[in-house]
Amino acid sequence: MLVTEALESRVVEGLLAPDSRINIDALSREMEVSQTPLRESLARLESLGLVRLVPQRGYFVSPLLTRPEFEDLFEFRQRFEPWAAAQAAQIATDEDKAWLQAEIDSAGKDVEKNGPWDDYLRVASHDARFHERIAEMAGNQWISDALKKSKVHVHLLRLYFIRRMGTDAIHEHQSVASSIIKGEPEAAKKAMSGHLESSRVRLGNTFF
């Protein structure tokens, strides 16, 4: 699993560029691992949509989303994330609520730094953790797994175009978290739906 995580980091941090061919021999030497676990890890990343196998040519890093793919992704997320937020508001444990509050408090401190690369990575990591944890709170593994896959592609868009995340998303997360902590399903559903739509507009206007 360590090889998979290391390889995934190279993709999501831009060390392996979108659409670039993956030289397994060179990567094996660089990472100091044999080709067998490396190929196994590439197969796992292919299932996440991070890389693709081209017959007779080998593995390539997946390209960035096109505008239609981007719109499809957000339509897909709109169908289940608001539901997940509402469900979480109904069944979240005290431990879940404490985690949400701590995560929001920590993210607020990170975003105040506003800009450097390390800060971007921390805030982007918060974004992934926040959405994934709410999906887990909802108790639906299918939704949780699908979200982990989809969030990577949004991260890659940010990485290659703006390299940081604005304060708006953090404030929207605070609204979602507050509704879940208070046990308000409809408010949580509305806040999540509004956050996703705002993200779609912000990212879409920036990238396309």
C-alpha positions in Angstrom: 0.0 0.0 0.0 2.9 2.3 0.7 3.9 2.2 -3.0 0.4 3.0 -4.1 0.2 6.0 -1.7 3.6 7.3 -2.9 2.6 6.9 -6.5 -0.7 8.6 -5.9 1.1 11.5 -4.3 3.2 12.0 -7.3 0.1 12.3 -9.5 -2.0 14.5 -7.2 1.0 16.8 -6.4 1.8 17.3 -10.1 5.1 15.4 -10.2 3.6 13.2 -12.9 1.8 15.6 -15.2 -1.6 14.9 -16.8 -1.4 12.9 -20.1 2.3 12.1 -19.5 3.5 8.6 -20.1 4.7 6.7 -17.0 8.2 5.2 -17.5 8.0 2.2 -15.2 11.7 1.5 -15.4 12.7 5.0 -14.4 10.0 5.2 -11.7 11.1 1.8 -10.3 14.7 3.1 -9.9 13.5 6.5 -8.5 11.3 4.9 -5.9 13.7 2.0 -5.2 11.1 -0.7 -5.6 10.7 -3.6 -8.0 8.4 -3.3 -11.0 5.9 -5.9 -9.7 4.5 -3.8 -6.8 4.7 -0.7 -9.0 2.5 -2.4 -11.7 0.1 -3.5 -9.0 -0.1 0.0 -7.7 -0.7 1.4 -11.2 -3.6 -1.0 -11.6 -5.1 0.3 -8.3 -4.7 3.9 -9.5 -6.3 2.9 -12.8 -9.4 1.9 -10.8 -9.5 5.4 -9.3 -9.2 7.0 -12.7 -5.8 8.5 -12.0 -4.0 6.6 -14.7 -5.0 4.8 -17.8 -3.5 1.8 -19.6 -3.1 2.3 -23.4 -2.7 -1.0 -25.2 0.8 -1.5 -26.7 1.9 1.9 -25.2 1.7 1.5 -21.4 0.4 3.6 -18.6 -0.4 7.3 -18.9 -1.5 9.8 -16.3 -5.1 10.6 -16.9 -5.9 14.0 -18.5 -7.6 16.8 -16.8 -11.4 16.9 -16.9 -13.0 18.5 -20.0 -15.9 20.9 -19.4 -18.6 18.3 -20.1 -16.9 15.9 -17.7 -16.6 18.6 -15.1 -20.3 19.4 -15.3 -21.2 15.7 -15.2 -19.0 15.3 -12.0 -20.8 18.1 -10.2 -24.2 16.8 -11.3 -23.3 13.4 -9.9 -22.1 14.9 -6.6 -25.3 17.0 -6.3 -27.3 13.8 -6.4 -25.8 12.2 -3.4 -23.7 14.7 -1.2 -26.7 16.8 0.0 -28.5 13.6 1.0 -25.3 12.4 2.8 -25.1 15.7 4.7 -28.8 15.4 5.8 -28.3 11.8 6.8 -25.2 12.7 8.8 -27.1 15.4 10.6 -29.5 12.7 11.8 -27.1 10.0 12.8 -23.8 11.6 13.5 -22.2 10.5 16.8 -20.7 12.9 19.4 -17.3 11.7 18.1 -18.3 12.6 14.5 -19.4 16.1 15.6 -16.3 16.7 17.6 -14.2 15.7 14.5 -16.2 18.1 12.3 -15.7 21.0 14.7 -11.9 20.3 15.1 -11.5 20.0 11.3 -13.3 23.3 10.7 -11.3 25.1 13.3 -8.0 23.7 11.9 -9.0 24.6 8.3 -9.8 28.1 9.2 -6.3 28.7 10.6 -4.8 27.2 7.4 -6.8 29.4 5.0 -5.8 32.6 6.8 -2.3 32.0 5.6 -3.7 32.5 2.1 -1.5 31.3 -0.7 1.8 29.4 -0.3 2.1 26.0 -1.8 2.2 24.1 1.5 -0.9 26.0 2.7 -2.7 25.0 -0.5 -1.9 21.3 0.0 -3.2 21.5 3.6 -6.5 23.2 2.6 -7.0 20.8 -0.4 -6.4 17.9 2.0 -9.0 19.4 4.4 -11.5 19.6 1.5 -11.1 15.9 0.7 -11.2 14.9 4.3 -14.3 17.0 5.0 -16.4 15.6 2.1 -15.3 12.0 2.6 -15.9 12.0 6.3 -19.5 13.3 5.8 -20.1 10.5 3.3 -18.8 8.0 5.8 -21.0 9.5 8.5 -24.0 8.8 6.3 -23.2 5.1 6.5 -23.2 4.4 2.7 -19.9 2.8 1.6 -20.8 3.1 -2.1 -21.2 6.9 -1.8 -18.0 7.1 0.2 -16.0 5.1 -2.4 -17.4 7.1 -5.3 -16.5 10.4 -3.6 -12.9 9.5 -3.0 -12.5 8.8 -6.7 -14.3 12.0 -7.8 -12.5 14.4 -5.5 -9.1 13.6 -7.0 -10.1 15.1 -10.3 -11.3 18.3 -8.7 -8.0 18.5 -6.8 -6.1 18.1 -10.1 -7.9 21.0 -11.7 -7.1 23.3 -8.8 -3.5 22.1 -8.8 -2.9 23.0 -12.4 -4.7 26.2 -12.6 -4.9 28.1 -9.3 -2.8 26.1 -6.8 -4.8 27.4 -3.9 -8.3 27.3 -2.5 -10.2 30.4 -1.6 -11.8 31.3 1.8 -15.3 30.9 0.3 -15.2 27.1 0.4 -14.1 27.0 4.0 -16.9 29.3 5.0 -19.3 27.1 3.2 -17.9 24.0 4.9 -18.5 25.8 8.2 -22.2 26.2 7.4 -22.5 22.5 6.5 -20.7 21.4 9.6 -22.7 23.6 11.8 -26.0 22.2 10.5 -24.8 18.6 11.0 -23.5 19.3 14.5 -26.9 20.9 15.4 -28.7 17.9 14.0 -30.6 19.9 11.3 -31.0 17.6 8.2 -32.7 20.0 5.9 -30.3 22.8 6.7 -27.4 20.5 6.1 -28.8 19.3 2.8 -29.4 22.9 1.7 -25.9 24.0 2.8 -24.2 21.2 1.0 -26.2 21.7 -2.2 -25.4 25.4 -2.1 -21.7 24.7 -1.5 -21.5 22.3 -4.4 -23.2 24.8 -6.8 -20.9 27.6 -5.6 -17.8 25.4 -6.1 -19.0 24.4 -9.6 -19.4 28.1 -10.6 -16.1 29.1 -9.0 -14.1 26.3 -10.6 -15.9 26.4 -13.9 -15.3 30.2 -14.4 -11.7 29.7 -13.5 -10.8 26.8 -15.7 -13.0 26.9 -18.8 
